[in-house]
């Protein structure tokens, strides 16, 4: 999901429940993920950089410490740490940090072996919303049936877990990991209908509209220009297949809308059990908008050959097939991903702002007093482990389940939640050779296999004015920080990784 895809971050998509959390809580404007699903989840769960946790790329085992495709035993999950402190721990949704996805294979890297007491969701990553593969309850595969829709099932199980947890006096930790709005473009007809005709203005006008609203909301500064349209994308006026393009974005919006409806059900359950005031809630995305275009040649575990009704699934972004139904398998592609990441450039996979900037909405009614406030200090998903330990009043352990673990890399967000400040150290990224360092107002970034670029993030958050040639000493200093980090956290040179 892109930086501008929520109503409270400038979108036209209806997200009233998240907007209400933002109205009474806080929005972070410079919060970051790790550019892609698996690495972000590994970092979020462990408070370490993805390579330290063993998930430096995806769920493949490259026989190198940072690239095993599993959470290793040199890390602990938030669930493991909180469970040891007496918390009830539950998860609903996408796991995606284990290379072991078979029902009869090893399960030592599944949720119940990594600190969660209850689990409903998928072990694998994205896939059909009507018949998701690796659908699991605790440690046993289950099969979708009837009117199943994965987003709704995640919401329903999350609400049920809260109801069950409320019967105990013990505190709880719930991790809700929606797949929405990941491809494929699958949505309920009534949700799609809500957006009928809204995208006839096209991607150019919509980017401008979102940009202006983000400025009004204070999410971005008015002196940060919007980046040019992606060079691969035609102007909307010249684009063929307009009805199909409109439909793609209608379905994408419907997926986010349905997720927000589910969040509303979760919040209502918290109110019913009188827990909403003292529950700390974080909402964020695992990567920026995704520009992947699905072709008819795509194959994989996540693509079922037939629907539950035994219809053939049409795989690929085909303008002659309108997406949304179970028998299609499409994505919204480059043009609309460019909109999602307004005003930034590039996408999921890359570590320019379009790939790593995420909304972060935080709610904690009993503690946060500056309702509707904006936090402009940088943060990263690795900060969530330290935050949970800080809020729970527990010390991050040296060992978990008999294994010695690495010290956490993150810093607690609690001072920011209380209206204060913190002195955040440098933040690092590497994914598929794309690399970056954020140190204060400066960001050093490179798109593989390109050279370093340097940006002043106070003056130029949209990364339009490369200052590398003018500041060779700073580039040398920050690149040295990056190299020292790669040696410490098990990053391999991507050209060497490609030769695996």
Secondary structure by P-SEA (a helix, b strand, c coil): cccccccccccccccaaaaaaaaabbbbcccccccccaaaaaaaaccccccccccccccccccccccccccccccccaaaaaaaaccbbbbccccccccccccccccccccccccccccccccccccccccccccccccbbbbbcccccaaaaaaaaaaaaaaaaacccccbbbbbbbccccccccccaaaaaaacccccccaaaaaaaaaaaaaaacccccccccccccccccccccccaaaaaaaaaaaaaaaaaaaaaaaaaaaaaaaaacccccbbbbbbbccccccccccccccccccccccccccccccccccccccccccbbbcccaaaaaaaacccccccccccccccbbbbbbbbccccccccccccccccccaaaaaaaaaacccccccccccccccccccccccccccccccccbbbbbcccccccccccbbbbbcccccbbbbccccccccccccccccaaaaaaaaaaaaaaaaacccccaaaaaac
